């Protein structure tokens, strides 16, 4: 009887491990696919924006400047967000340390 229970538990554990491995692998692949799609959409959007600006009669230099500002602002925004999160983390850590005294 105990041998049957152990075999059932072992089999169930093996099945659970197989399911969990496939779920994790599927999520990873899905996230990579989303990242690739987002990158492609950004490239298409950038190209379309450049074409629209040129259609308005702006010079190539003006288009390049506008597009550079638009893409650089994303990096600047990310940096500001990361710095703010770090500062909040430091503040919370300081408050926790002060509260423990």
Buried (B, 14 or more C-beta within 10 A) or exposed (E): EEEEEEEEEEEEEEEEEEEEEEEEEEEEEEEEEEEEEEEEEEEEEEEEBBEEBEEEEBEEEEBEEBBEEEEEEEEEEEEEEEEEEEEEEEEEEEEEEEEEE
